[in-house]
Amino acid sequence: MKELEKTKRISISTVIFILVILIGVLTFKKPTNVYKKTNSETLAMVNTQDYLVDYTDVDQSNSVFIDIRERFEYSKGHIGEALNMPTADILEEQSISMFDGLRDAGKTIVFYGKTPNEANSAWMILYQLGYENIKILNSATQLVDNRFEVTNYDLEKPIANYLEIFNNGNPENSEDTQVLAPVTPKKVIAVKKKKKRKPEGGC
């Protein structure tokens, strides 16, 4: 009887364990967005500045402008058929579906804001997710006398080579790294001061 009860307990425990595993597998969800580009690859692209495009060089028939400014700014004026998508909405499911569709159709996505710097975040997020059909408009935009204007923007190349700095800061890439021996602290011996004896008084 005891052996039968023991066998039943083991069987019940096994069934419960299998159920827990099955529930875990069925409810597990893979992350929606996974980065496909490393930091080094992204920095290498940033240094080349190939992701920038002048307004006059944009192939209007094969490109889609995306205005990453807030909706209020967009409503006051924007480029032609540009779509509005604030940076905060870039990773929304609907947005990702649209990006996938444009990539499959061979369309180039051109982000723009008040300046190219404002569109950097949107570009960098999508580039690291593996989208390569994306550019940043190398122009400044502003509303002048109720008219939306696009002007050339002089984006200076960074003085520092960030890719080189990044690689040099990586311990794995440091061939000349010197390992210093630990410094043993010297023992400090405290010397007790002798108390001066007070002179004894005479008669």
C-alpha positions in Angstrom: 0.0 0.0 0.0 2.8 2.4 1.0 4.6 1.8 -2.3 1.3 2.3 -4.3 0.7 5.7 -2.5 4.3 6.7 -3.2 4.0 5.8 -6.9 0.7 7.9 -7.1 2.5 10.9 -5.5 5.3 10.7 -8.0 2.9 10.4 -10.9 0.9 13.4 -9.7 4.1 15.4 -9.2 5.3 14.5 -12.7 2.0 15.5 -14.3 2.0 18.8 -12.5 5.6 19.5 -13.6 4.8 18.8 -17.2 1.7 21.0 -17.1 3.8 23.9 -15.6 6.4 23.4 -18.5 3.6 23.4 -21.1 1.9 26.5 -19.7 5.3 28.3 -19.7 6.0 27.3 -23.3 2.6 28.4 -24.5 2.6 31.7 -22.7 6.2 32.6 -23.5 6.4 35.5 -26.0 9.5 36.4 -28.0 10.4 40.1 -27.8 8.7 42.0 -30.6 11.8 44.0 -31.6 15.3 42.6 -31.5 18.4 44.7 -32.4 20.3 43.3 -35.4 23.1 45.8 -35.6 25.8 46.2 -33.0 26.9 49.4 -31.4 30.1 49.3 -33.5 28.2 48.9 -36.7 25.9 51.8 -35.9 28.8 54.1 -34.9 30.6 53.1 -38.1 27.6 54.3 -40.2 27.3 57.5 -38.1 30.9 58.3 -38.9 30.4 57.9 -42.6 27.3 60.2 -42.6 25.9 58.1 -45.5 22.6 58.2 -43.8 22.1 61.9 -44.6 20.5 63.1 -47.8 19.9 66.6 -49.1 16.4 67.6 -50.0 17.4 68.1 -53.7 18.9 64.5 -53.8 15.7 62.8 -52.6 14.0 60.5 -55.1 10.5 61.8 -54.6 8.9 59.0 -56.5 10.6 56.3 -54.5 10.7 57.9 -51.1 8.4 58.5 -48.1 9.0 61.5 -45.9 8.2 60.9 -42.2 7.9 64.0 -40.0 8.9 63.0 -36.4 7.8 66.3 -34.8 4.8 66.5 -32.5 1.4 66.5 -34.2 0.7 70.1 -33.3 3.9 71.2 -35.1 3.1 68.9 -38.1 -0.4 70.4 -38.3 1.0 73.9 -38.8 3.0 72.9 -41.8 5.0 70.0 -43.3 6.6 68.6 -46.5 4.1 67.7 -49.2 2.8 64.1 -48.6 4.9 63.6 -45.5 3.5 61.3 -42.8 3.5 62.3 -39.2 5.1 59.9 -36.7 6.5 61.3 -33.4 9.6 59.4 -32.2 7.7 58.0 -29.3 5.5 56.1 -31.7 8.3 54.5 -33.8 8.1 51.1 -32.1 4.3 50.8 -32.2 3.0 47.6 -33.9 1.3 49.7 -36.6 4.4 51.7 -37.2 6.6 48.6 -37.5 4.1 47.0 -40.0 4.3 50.2 -42.1 8.1 50.1 -42.1 8.1 46.5 -43.1 5.8 47.2 -46.0 7.9 50.1 -47.2 11.1 48.0 -47.0 9.4 45.2 -49.0 8.3 47.7 -51.6 11.8 49.0 -52.0 10.9 52.5 -50.7 13.3 54.7 -48.9 12.2 56.3 -45.6 13.4 59.8 -45.0 13.0 61.1 -41.5 13.0 64.8 -40.8 12.5 67.3 -37.9 13.4 70.9 -37.2 17.0 69.8 -37.7 18.7 66.5 -38.6 19.7 66.1 -35.0 16.0 65.9 -34.0 15.6 62.9 -36.3 18.6 61.0 -35.1 16.8 58.9 -32.5 14.2 57.6 -34.9 16.9 56.7 -37.5 19.2 55.0 -34.9 16.4 52.9 -33.5 15.3 51.6 -36.9 18.9 51.1 -38.1 19.7 48.9 -35.1 16.6 46.9 -35.8 18.0 46.1 -39.2 16.3 48.6 -41.5 18.7 49.9 -44.1 16.3 51.8 -46.3 16.3 54.8 -44.0 17.8 58.3 -44.3 17.8 61.6 -42.4 17.0 64.7 -44.3 20.0 67.0 -44.1 17.8 70.1 -43.9 16.3 72.5 -41.4 12.6 73.1 -41.4 10.7 76.1 -40.1 7.4 78.0 -40.5 8.0 81.5 -41.9 4.9 83.7 -42.5 2.6 80.7 -42.4 4.7 79.0 -45.1 6.7 75.8 -44.4 10.3 76.2 -45.5 13.0 73.6 -46.0 16.6 75.0 -46.0 20.0 73.4 -46.3 21.6 72.5 -43.0 25.4 72.6 -42.5 25.9 69.5 -40.3 29.6 69.5 -39.3 31.4 66.2 -39.1 32.2 65.4 -35.4 35.8 66.2 -34.5 36.2 63.0 -32.4 36.2 59.6 -34.1 33.6 58.0 -31.9 34.1 54.5 -33.4 37.8 54.6 -32.5 37.0 55.9 -29.0 34.4 53.1 -28.5 36.9 50.4 -29.7 39.7 51.7 -27.6 37.5 51.7 -24.6 36.6 48.0 -25.1 39.0 45.9 -23.0 38.8 43.0 -25.5 40.4 45.3 -28.2 43.2 46.5 -26.0 46.4 44.6 -26.9 48.8 46.7 -24.9 46.9 46.6 -21.7 49.2 46.4 -18.8 48.3 44.6 -15.6 49.7 46.3 -12.6 50.6 44.3 -9.5 48.6 45.1 -6.5 50.2 47.6 -4.1 50.6 46.4 -0.6 49.8 49.1 1.9 52.6 49.9 4.3 51.9 49.2 7.9 51.9 52.3 10.0 53.1 51.8 13.6 51.8 54.3 16.0 54.4 55.6 18.5 53.0 56.4 21.9 54.3 59.7 23.4 55.8 59.4 26.8 54.0 61.5 29.4 56.3 64.1 31.0 56.5 63.8 34.7 55.5 66.8 36.7 58.3 68.1 38.9 57.7 67.3 42.5 57.3 70.2 44.8 60.0 70.8 47.6 59.4 71.7 51.2 
